[in-house]
Amino acid sequence: MRRLEGSSRAPVRSSRCVGQRDIPGEGPCYVYEDGTYCRAIIDGEAVNPSWGITKAGKPRKRLAQACLTCREKKIKCEPGYPKCHQCSKSQRVCRGGLNQSNASGETSPSNSAPLFKNPSSEVLSPAATSDRNKAPGELRDSSRKVDTWNAGTPFRSRKFRPNTATDPRDMSVQSYDSDWSGSANDQGSGDPVRGSYSDYLALQWEQDPFETDPGLTMRLLDLYFLHAGSATYAMFPRRPFLAWVENNRDKSQDHLMLLYSVLAMGSLFSAGEDRGALGKKFTAVASYAAEKRFGKFSLQLCQTRLMLALYNFARGKSQEAWDYCGAGLRALIALKLNSEEGIKELADSNADLDYGFDRQTYAECCRRTFWSGFLMDVSHDIVDTPTSVDMLQQQRYNGFFGGTPFVINLEDAFVKLPCLDSMYDASTPCDAPFFDEELLSASAIPHSVLGNTAYLCLISALWGDVLTFTSRAARRPDSAYEQHYDIFYTKMNEKLNAWHDMLPENLHYTPQNLDKGFADGYAGTFLSMHALYYATIIRLNRQVRVNVLPVDKIRRNLERSIRMASNFLSMMLSQAPVNRHRRPTPTVAPEFSFSTPFPGYVLMLSVDVLTSAGLVSSLPTFIETLNTTLTCIDELTGFWASAKAQQKMISNRIKQLTEIAAQEGQGIRNGNYGKFWRISNSLETAFGNDDALYKTEDQLLFGVVGQLTGQ
């Protein structure tokens, strides 16, 4: 260690005081991280370890480095890291001062004010890139640049109203701590980089994105409602929510947290080159806020976690996505949003209902938040890495739609189904029925007030039941398998038929109804519910124990699987861009892009079924059909990482078929199959040996294929 000379002073930011010890010949001294030290008492006066000494070797009495917060309040400022002592004690955000100082340690109001423009923030910002000096890309036709989100925007100190009243359901040990409590802002932190970045995110969290950039905010919200808010997460009524964003100038911390997460989702569907930077920026703020609100259960915390789950899933971060989803589902249960009584309690505990909603709309928002969580609660298995070099190391994506009840058990769901979207958007009172399996019986009474999302939830429940049964049945002994399967198979087919029959006329699949869905903005939900319907039937019939069931039941299942897969392939073929744009239907929105994720998985599943075997004579036409339909997946790859894996698998399968066709053209037979061709490896590896298509005898499969094709 070396002693500080008289012309030096104790380090202020670059080196932190780590303690006090006796130095021989010096007495009590403050010791710093870089090995320097200074005496604790000079000429009978105590030395402030953060301030050091003057050039004359005297204890420094003051610094010209007070933070902006203390300057505005005209109070004494004792610098500290990452906050000054005054801001830390009063639980304020510390702006400027030592925790934003430049390399020389000299800070002035002029160089501290533009906080988001200082170099350290740019380096630490998740949006920063190596070419940040270049003109950023534009969002669609907007002339605004990404940097306008930060540059030249004065920081506005906000006084937040309380987020929620203290509630018995808030069980975290952090419940009574400061909103800024947590490891990231811990005064004992020894990581200055982490501290600076945390302060940056804390300040971003305080800013209302609408006040920062109204145009960009509203464009991203429009994209969210067009692609996700109308299909995946129909939590909010569009018009009232957008009005609240524009008109409310007193948003709480929870509100801003939620808003940043929604903007992150909207950025996924932006056509601008800057969408990645925007998404990272908004996600970083929302994630930081969600961490700080840990244990402080609120409706916004549930919604934010679910949004972050979907965002991370879209970016291919499946583990983080499932972690956020699980946390969101647990928060839903903690708030008792699985019951109407819990929803009423939550409304009663809030003097001012969120988003400016009336009580009826707020209750519906709570219900839809629960059902959004339910739609996320689905089988999410990670399969072993495939041995084939042609296949991706993949996550098996069953969809983030559906309901294997790992967290949410539908037997404990005592909440009403979502009402009509038009009634929700207009804040019209609606008395939708409770979720009940009796709704899926042949004797059920039709309900005219059920919204599109309600039908999606109902078919998701059936999809979840099939996932649960097939995964459990795989572990049953052979002796009990057939009996259990037959009982479940009969009941499930009755429920599937009841669901299909209860659909209103405009939700039955026809090309005209789908075009109407495009025009009216519910095509995503329309496609998702029918994709779930076909996927449920395919899985119910395909994942069976081939060596236990009799031949007639295997033949029945093969026929049903192939027929459903063919129907879904035809549906998706009609939605391929080349066919969609040919239709002379003026009501179809020309800017519509295929962006709903679950149909991508079902298309891969259908291709897997149909490419297990077929006729050699129809192979060239079939390959052409697959190539055209693959363009639907191509559209999805712009939004969902899972679609890239599906695209790769389908492309590889088309290559296999092309090679078979070429060999047949050269007179080289594909095995001893006569007029048929056969592929032995499945794309969907989750079925294992319980796969009616790939584990059954060749002649049995050829017989079914020949019967369905009229050969």
Backbone hydrogen bonds, N-H to C=O, Kabsch-Sander energy under -0.5 kcal/mol:
donor,donor_aa,acceptor,acceptor_aa,energy
2,R,35,G,-0.6
4,L,37,Y,-1.6
8,S,5,E,-1.7
18,V,31,V,-2.6
19,G,31,V,-1.1
21,R,29,C,-2.3
23,I,21,R,-0.5
23,I,27,G,-2.6
26,E,23,I,-2.7
27,G,23,I,-2.5
29,C,21,R,-2.6
30,Y,38,C,-3.0
31,V,19,G,-2.7
32,Y,36,T,-2.7
33,E,16,R,-1.8
35,G,32,Y,-2.0
37,Y,2,R,-0.8
38,C,30,Y,-1.6
40,A,28,P,-2.8
41,I,28,P,-0.5
42,I,45,E,-2.7
45,E,42,I,-2.1
47,V,40,A,-2.8
51,W,48,N,-1.1
52,G,48,N,-2.7
54,T,58,K,-3.0
57,G,6,G,-0.6
57,G,54,T,-1.8
60,R,52,G,-2.2
68,L,95,R,-2.9
69,T,95,R,-0.8
71,R,67,C,-2.1
72,E,68,L,-2.6
73,K,69,T,-1.6
74,K,70,C,-0.8
74,K,71,R,-0.6
75,I,70,C,-2.1
85,H,78,E,-2.8
88,S,84,C,-2.3
89,K,85,H,-2.3
90,S,86,Q,-2.4
91,Q,87,C,-0.7
92,R,87,C,-2.5
95,R,93,V,-0.7
98,L,65,Q,-0.5
99,N,96,G,-0.6
100,Q,97,G,-1.4
101,S,98,L,-1.4
102,N,106,E,-0.5
105,G,102,N,-1.5
107,T,105,G,-0.5
112,S,108,S,-1.1
113,A,109,P,-1.8
115,L,113,A,-2.8
117,K,114,P,-1.8
118,N,115,L,-1.4
121,S,118,N,-0.8
122,E,118,N,-1.7
123,V,119,P,-2.3
124,L,120,S,-2.1
125,S,121,S,-2.1
128,A,125,S,-1.6
132,R,129,T,-1.2
134,K,131,D,-1.8
139,L,144,R,-0.5
140,R,138,E,-0.8
142,S,139,L,-2.4
148,T,145,K,-1.1
149,W,146,V,-2.2
150,N,147,D,-1.5
151,A,147,D,-3.1
153,T,150,N,-1.4
157,S,155,F,-0.6
160,F,158,R,-0.7
165,A,349,S,-0.7
170,D,167,D,-2.1
171,M,169,R,-1.3
172,S,295,G,-0.9
175,S,172,S,-1.5
177,D,174,Q,-1.9
181,S,178,S,-1.7
185,N,182,G,-0.8
186,D,183,S,-1.4
189,S,186,D,-2.0
195,G,191,D,-2.2
196,S,192,P,-2.6
197,Y,193,V,-2.3
198,S,194,R,-2.4
199,D,195,G,-2.3
200,Y,196,S,-2.3
201,L,197,Y,-2.5
202,A,198,S,-2.6
203,L,199,D,-2.2
204,Q,200,Y,-2.2
205,W,201,L,-2.5
206,E,202,A,-1.0
207,Q,203,L,-0.6
207,Q,204,Q,-1.5
211,E,208,D,-0.6
212,T,208,D,-1.7
213,D,209,P,-2.6
217,T,213,D,-2.2
218,M,214,P,-2.4
219,R,215,G,-2.0
220,L,216,L,-2.3
221,L,217,T,-2.0
222,D,218,M,-2.2
223,L,219,R,-2.0
224,Y,220,L,-2.2
225,F,221,L,-2.5
226,L,222,D,-2.0
227,H,223,L,-2.2
228,A,224,Y,-2.1
229,G,224,Y,-3.7
231,A,228,A,-1.3
232,T,228,A,-0.9
233,Y,228,A,-2.5
234,A,232,T,-0.5
235,M,233,Y,-1.0
241,F,237,P,-2.1
242,L,238,R,-2.6
243,A,239,R,-2.3
244,W,240,P,-2.0
245,V,241,F,-2.2
246,E,242,L,-2.1
247,N,243,A,-2.4
248,N,244,W,-2.3
249,R,247,N,-0.5
256,L,252,S,-2.3
257,M,253,Q,-2.4
258,L,254,D,-2.3
259,L,255,H,-2.5
260,Y,256,L,-2.5
261,S,257,M,-1.6
262,V,258,L,-2.1
263,L,259,L,-2.3
264,A,260,Y,-1.9
265,M,261,S,-1.8
266,G,262,V,-2.5
267,S,263,L,-2.1
268,L,264,A,-0.8
268,L,265,M,-1.0
269,F,266,G,-1.3
270,S,267,S,-1.4
273,E,138,E,-0.6
275,R,272,G,-1.3
276,G,273,E,-0.5
278,L,274,D,-2.6
279,G,275,R,-2.8
280,K,276,G,-2.3
281,K,277,A,-2.3
282,F,278,L,-2.8
283,T,279,G,-2.6
284,A,280,K,-2.4
285,V,281,K,-1.9
286,A,282,F,-2.6
287,S,283,T,-3.0
288,Y,284,A,-2.3
289,A,285,V,-2.7
290,A,286,A,-2.6
291,E,287,S,-2.1
292,K,288,Y,-2.2
293,R,289,A,-1.7
294,F,291,E,-1.4
296,K,293,R,-2.4
297,F,295,G,-1.4
302,C,298,S,-1.9
303,Q,299,L,-2.3
304,T,300,Q,-2.9
305,R,301,L,-2.3
306,L,302,C,-2.0
307,M,303,Q,-2.3
308,L,304,T,-2.9
309,A,305,R,-1.9
310,L,306,L,-2.2
311,Y,307,M,-2.6
312,N,308,L,-2.6
313,F,309,A,-2.2
314,A,310,L,-2.5
315,R,311,Y,-1.7
316,G,313,F,-1.6
317,K,312,N,-2.9
318,S,316,G,-1.2
321,A,317,K,-2.3
322,W,318,S,-2.4
323,D,319,Q,-1.9
324,Y,320,E,-2.6
325,C,321,A,-2.5
326,G,322,W,-2.6
327,A,323,D,-2.1
328,G,324,Y,-2.6
329,L,325,C,-2.6
330,R,326,G,-2.2
331,A,327,A,-1.9
332,L,328,G,-2.0
333,I,329,L,-2.0
334,A,330,R,-2.4
335,L,331,A,-1.9
336,K,333,I,-1.3
337,L,332,L,-2.3
339,S,336,K,-1.2
340,E,414,F,-1.8
343,I,339,S,-1.8
344,K,340,E,-2.2
345,E,341,E,-2.3
346,L,342,G,-2.2
347,A,343,I,-2.1
348,D,344,K,-2.6
349,S,345,E,-1.7
350,N,347,A,-1.1
351,A,349,S,-0.6
353,L,351,A,-0.6
356,G,353,L,-1.1
357,F,354,D,-2.0
362,Y,358,D,-2.7
363,A,359,R,-2.3
364,E,360,Q,-1.9
365,C,361,T,-2.2
366,C,362,Y,-2.1
367,R,363,A,-2.3
368,R,364,E,-2.7
369,T,365,C,-1.8
370,F,366,C,-2.1
371,W,367,R,-2.5
372,S,368,R,-2.2
373,G,369,T,-2.1
374,F,370,F,-2.2
375,L,371,W,-2.3
376,M,372,S,-1.0
377,D,373,G,-1.2
378,V,376,M,-2.0
383,V,381,D,-0.6
391,M,388,S,-1.2
394,Q,392,L,-1.2
396,R,381,D,-0.8
397,Y,395,Q,-0.8
398,N,396,R,-0.9
403,G,460,S,-1.0
406,F,404,T,-2.5
409,N,407,V,-0.6
410,L,408,I,-0.6
412,D,409,N,-2.6
413,A,410,L,-1.4
414,F,338,N,-3.2
414,F,412,D,-0.9
417,L,433,P,-2.7
420,L,449,V,-0.9
424,Y,420,L,-2.1
425,D,421,D,-2.8
426,A,422,S,-1.4
427,S,424,Y,-1.1
428,T,423,M,-3.0
432,A,430,C,-0.6
435,F,415,V,-1.7
439,L,436,D,-2.0
440,L,437,E,-1.6
441,S,438,E,-1.3
444,A,441,S,-1.7
448,S,446,P,-0.5
450,L,447,H,-0.9
451,G,418,P,-2.1
454,A,451,G,-0.6
455,Y,451,G,-1.3
456,L,452,N,-1.8
457,C,453,T,-2.4
458,L,454,A,-2.2
459,I,455,Y,-2.2
460,S,456,L,-1.8
461,A,457,C,-1.9
462,L,458,L,-1.4
463,W,459,I,-2.4
464,G,460,S,-2.6
465,D,461,A,-2.0
466,V,462,L,-2.2
467,L,463,W,-2.3
468,T,464,G,-2.5
469,F,465,D,-2.7
470,T,466,V,-2.8
471,S,467,L,-1.9
472,R,468,T,-2.0
473,A,469,F,-3.4
474,A,470,T,-1.3
475,R,472,R,-1.7
476,R,473,A,-1.6
480,A,477,P,-1.0
481,Y,477,P,-0.8
481,Y,478,D,-0.6
482,E,478,D,-0.7
484,H,480,A,-1.7
485,Y,481,Y,-2.8
486,D,482,E,-2.6
487,I,483,Q,-1.9
488,F,484,H,-2.2
489,Y,485,Y,-3.1
490,T,486,D,-2.2
491,K,487,I,-2.0
492,M,488,F,-2.9
493,N,489,Y,-2.0
494,E,490,T,-1.7
495,K,491,K,-2.0
496,L,492,M,-2.6
497,N,493,N,-2.3
498,A,494,E,-2.2
499,W,495,K,-2.6
500,H,496,L,-2.3
501,D,497,N,-2.4
502,M,498,A,-1.8
503,L,499,W,-0.7
503,L,500,H,-0.7
507,L,504,P,-1.9
508,H,504,P,-0.6
508,H,505,E,-0.9
510,T,508,H,-0.5
514,L,510,T,-2.3
515,D,511,P,-2.2
516,K,512,Q,-2.0
517,G,513,N,-1.9
518,F,514,L,-2.0
519,A,515,D,-2.1
520,D,516,K,-2.5
521,G,517,G,-1.0
522,Y,517,G,-1.7
523,A,517,G,-1.2
525,T,230,S,-0.5
526,F,522,Y,-2.3
527,L,523,A,-2.9
528,S,524,G,-2.2
529,M,525,T,-2.5
530,H,526,F,-1.7
531,A,527,L,-2.4
532,L,528,S,-2.4
533,Y,529,M,-1.8
534,Y,530,H,-2.3
535,A,531,A,-2.7
536,T,532,L,-2.5
537,I,533,Y,-1.8
538,I,534,Y,-2.6
539,R,535,A,-2.6
540,L,536,T,-2.3
541,N,537,I,-1.9
542,R,538,I,-2.6
543,Q,539,R,-2.0
544,V,542,R,-1.7
546,V,544,V,-1.1
548,V,545,R,-1.6
549,L,545,R,-1.8
553,K,550,P,-0.5
554,I,550,P,-1.8
555,R,551,V,-2.8
556,R,552,D,-2.0
557,N,553,K,-2.3
558,L,554,I,-2.6
559,E,555,R,-2.5
560,R,556,R,-2.3
561,S,557,N,-2.6
562,I,558,L,-2.5
563,R,559,E,-2.3
564,M,560,R,-2.4
565,A,561,S,-2.4
566,S,562,I,-2.3
567,N,563,R,-2.1
568,F,564,M,-2.3
569,L,565,A,-2.3
570,S,566,S,-2.0
571,M,567,N,-1.9
572,M,568,F,-2.5
573,L,569,L,-2.4
574,S,570,S,-1.7
575,Q,571,M,-0.6
575,Q,572,M,-0.7
576,A,573,L,-1.1
579,N,576,A,-0.9
580,R,576,A,-3.0
581,H,577,P,-2.3
583,R,579,N,-1.0
585,T,583,R,-2.2
588,V,585,T,-1.6
592,F,589,A,-1.6
595,S,593,S,-0.6
600,G,597,P,-1.4
601,Y,597,P,-0.9
601,Y,598,F,-0.8
602,V,598,F,-1.9
603,L,599,P,-2.4
604,M,600,G,-1.9
605,L,601,Y,-2.5
606,S,602,V,-2.6
607,V,603,L,-2.7
608,D,604,M,-2.1
609,V,605,L,-1.7
610,L,606,S,-2.7
611,T,607,V,-1.8
612,S,609,V,-1.3
614,G,677,W,-1.7
616,V,675,K,-2.8
619,L,616,V,-1.3
622,F,618,S,-2.2
623,I,619,L,-2.6
624,E,620,P,-1.9
625,T,621,T,-2.1
626,L,622,F,-2.4
627,N,623,I,-2.4
628,T,624,E,-2.0
629,T,625,T,-2.5
630,L,626,L,-2.2
631,T,628,T,-1.1
632,C,629,T,-2.0
633,I,629,T,-0.6
633,I,630,L,-0.5
634,D,630,L,-2.0
635,E,631,T,-1.7
636,L,632,C,-1.5
637,T,633,I,-1.8
638,G,635,E,-1.1
639,F,636,L,-2.3
640,W,636,L,-2.8
641,A,314,A,-1.9
643,A,640,W,-0.8
644,K,640,W,-0.6
644,K,641,A,-1.0
645,A,641,A,-1.0
646,Q,642,S,-1.9
647,Q,643,A,-2.9
648,K,644,K,-2.1
649,M,645,A,-2.3
650,I,646,Q,-2.5
651,S,647,Q,-2.3
652,N,648,K,-2.2
653,R,649,M,-1.9
654,I,650,I,-2.3
655,K,651,S,-1.9
656,Q,652,N,-1.9
657,L,653,R,-2.2
658,T,654,I,-2.4
659,E,655,K,-2.3
660,I,656,Q,-2.0
661,A,657,L,-2.5
662,A,658,T,-2.3
663,Q,659,E,-2.3
664,E,660,I,-2.4
665,G,661,A,-2.0
666,Q,662,A,-1.2
667,G,664,E,-1.3
668,I,663,Q,-3.1
669,R,667,G,-0.6
671,G,669,R,-1.6
673,Y,671,G,-0.8
676,F,673,Y,-1.8
677,W,614,G,-2.4
679,I,612,S,-2.0
685,T,683,L,-0.9
687,F,684,E,-0.6
688,G,685,T,-0.8
690,D,687,F,-1.9
691,D,689,N,-1.6
692,A,542,R,-2.8
695,K,691,D,-1.9
701,L,697,E,-1.9
702,F,698,D,-3.0
703,G,699,Q,-2.1
704,V,700,L,-1.6
705,V,701,L,-2.5
706,G,702,F,-2.9
707,Q,703,G,-2.0
708,L,704,V,-2.3
709,T,705,V,-1.7
710,G,706,G,-0.6
710,G,707,Q,-0.6
711,Q,706,G,-2.6
